[in-house]
Amino acid sequence: MTGFTVLIADDEPLARRRLARLLGKLDWVGRIEQAADVAEACRKTSELRPDILLLDIQMPGGSGFDVLEQAGPEPPVVVFVTAFDHHALRAFEANAVDYLTKPIEPGRFGLAMERAKSAVAGRHQTDHIAELQETVAALKRALRERPRYKHEFWVKVRGEHIRIAQDSIIRFQAERDYVRIHVAGAEYLYHETLTALEQRLDPEEFIRIHRSAIVRCSAIARLKSAPFSALIAVLEDGSEIRVGRTYAPGVRGRLIQS
């Protein structure tokens, strides 16, 4: 069932039926429920969490204000309905969107319900904006907490510094306190150890296959077997790198079983 849920809380059966009849003419109202006293009104408010509550002030077991006191931190939008207009001031102090006196006049009822509808829609919009703000905040926190991986390298070549983009790199090869960066048709010496560099590379993009070699996953063209259960990675540039024995299970799990 679509539409707003409305709870009528009134101890007079005739009044409840009249309100239900008027509500039935509103195409944006879905479910209509009724309560005849304070206890029932409290229970149904808690169970149904109605969008709008048409609330009589004087009922068996207490008053409409007692119902609101037990409605929790997010009460429904309230329209008070009563035969006693001297309760109006207190009704609005309880944050009612409108106040109707009996007997209910259809035109006045329609105006009150439009106000209630707008209040519910505004509340939903506010909740939606709050949810979006929470989502954006969570994404920003995640971005701040995400490790900052290296995405480019600057190498010195004959007095000039050349930028090497990460996605052009085929592999890194260790050379003591340096690494040799291999790209298609060229290679460059970079001053950093392979172990230190590994900590700054995105593990989704690169994989260490030997104590002296890290390769870009997408640069691995195929894996082939070698004697003594060894494994060799054949890269897109035609080079072949032997997979270290301790790294082989991780390479198989990452590349073959993914």
N, C-alpha and C positions, 0 to 999 in steps of 0.2 A: 504494500500500500504506500502510495506517495502522498506528499503533503505534510503539513504541520500536525503535530499531535496536540490536542487541547483537552485539558481536564476541567470539568465543571464541578466545583465544590460548593454545594448548597443543600441545606436541610429540607427545602420545600420541593417535593416531587414535581409540582406544576411549573415551578420556576426552572427546574432542571430541564424538563421537557421543552419548554419554550426556548431556552437557550440552545438546546441541541437542535431544534428545528431551524433556528436562525443560522446556526453554524453550518448545517447541512446545505445551505444555499451558497456557501462560499466554496468555490472550486479549488482554492488553495489549502483548504483544511482536509486532512486525511482522517486520522483516527480521533474519535470523540469518546472520552471516558467520563464517568460520573462518580462522585463521592458524596455521602449524605451527612458526614460528621467529621470532626477534626481528626480523629484517629484514622479513619479511612482515607481522608485527604492526605495525611502525612505519609501513610503507607504507599498510596498510589503515586504520589509525587516522587518518592524515593525509587519505586520500582519502574515506573514508566518514563521518568525524566521528561515530562511534557514540555513542549516549546512554549505553550501559553497556558496560564492558569486563570480561569474565571472563578473568582474567590468571594464567597459571601463572608461578611465580617462576623455575624453572630450565628454560631452553629452549636449543636450539642457537643459537649466535651471541651469547650474553650472558644477561641475566636480564630478568625482568619490570620491574625497576626501570629498566633501560636504556630500555625502551619508554616508560615514563612521563617520563623525562628529555627525550625527543624529542617528547612529545605536544603541546608548545606551551603557551601561556598559559591555554587553556581545555580541559583534558583531560577525557575522559569520566569518568563515575562508575565507580569501580573496585571490583570484588570479586576479591580474590586467591584462587586455587585452587591448592593444593599438597599434596604428601604430607609436607612437613616443617613441623611446627608451630612449630619454633624460629625460623622466619622471621616469626612473627606480629607481634612488636614493631616490626620495621622496616616491615612492611606497613602498620601503622596510622600510623607516622611519615610514610608516603607518602600519607596522607589516604585510605586505603581505607575504604569504608563497612562492609565486612565481610570475613571471612576464613574460607574453607572448607578443610577437610582431606579428602584422599582416603582411602578411597572416599566419594563424596558421598552423604549421606543425604537423601532427598527432602524430608522435613519441614524439615530445617535449611537446605536449598537454597531452599525456598519463603520462609522467613523472611528469608534474605539478599537475595533478589530483591525482596521487599516493601520492605526498607530502601533498596535501590538505586532502586526506582521512586519512593519518597518523596523521595529525594535529587535525582533528576532533575526531578521536579515542582516541588520547592522552588527549584531553580536556575532553571527556566523562569519561575516566578513572580517571582523576584528580577530576572531579566532584563526581564520585562514591566514591573515597577514602575520599573526604571531607565529603560526606554524612555519610559514615561509622564512620568517626572520630567524627562527631557531635552526632551520635547515641550512640557511646560508651561513650562520655562525658556526655550525658543526663542520661544514665544508671548509671554512676558513681555518678552523682549528686543525683539521686533518691536513690541509696544505702546509700549515706552519710546522706540524709535527713530522711531515713526510721528509725522509732524508734527502738532502740536496746532492744529487748525483752529478758527476762531471759530464757535460754534454759536448765539450769542445776542448781542443788542445792547441797550444801555441808552441811551435818549435822554432829554434833559431837555425837558419840555413844561410851560410855565407853573409853574415851581417844583417840578415833580414829575419823578421818573425812571420811565420806562415801559420794560418789558422787551419786546423784539421777538424772537420765535423765528425761527430761520433758515428753517424750512420755510413760514413765512407771507410771506416776502419774495419779491416778484416781480422787482424789479430795483434796481440802484444807479445813480444818475446823478451824474456829477461836477459840482461847483460850486466851482471854485477849490480852496481848502484843505479843502473839505467834500465830503460826498456826501449826496445825497438818497435816503433809503430809501423805496421804494414798496411798500406792501402793499395789499390789497384795501380800497378806500374811504378810504385815508389815506396820508399821506406825512410823513416826519420828516427833519430835518436832523441829520447826524451829523458830528462833528468828526474827520475823517481824510481823507487824500487817497485817490483811487481806486486809485492804484498801490500805495500801502502796504496798503490793504485787500485787494487782490487776493492778496497774499502770504499772507494769513491765512484765505482762503476755500478750502473743499474743492473742488479742480478736478473732482471727480466730480459735484458739485452745481451749480457755477456756471461760466459761460463768458463771456469778454470778447468782445463783438461789435463794439465801437467804442472808440476811445480815450477816450470819455466815458461808456461804458455797460458794465455787467456784468449779466447776467440769469441767473435760475435756469433751468437746462435744462428742467425739467419745466413751467415757466411758458410756454414757447414753444408756442403753439397751431399755428402753421404758418409756413412761409417762402414768400414770394412774390417773383416777379421784378419788376424795375423797369427803366426805360429805361437804356440804356448798360451792360447786363449787371449792373446793381446788384441787391442782394438786400435784402429787408426782412423783419424778424422781427415777426410779429404775436403779441402776448402774450395771455394768458388774460384780462386786464382790458380788452382791446380796443385798447391802445396799440400803436403801430407804431414800431419802432426801425430806422433804416437801418444795415445791416451795413457796417462800414468795409471799404474795398477790401483792405487788408492782412490783415483778419481773416476775410474771406469764405472762402478755401480751408479754414481750420481749422474754420469753422462747418459748411461742407458736409461735410467729412470726419467731423466729430464727430456731427452730427445726421442727415444724410441717408444716409450710408453705414454707420452703426452698426446 
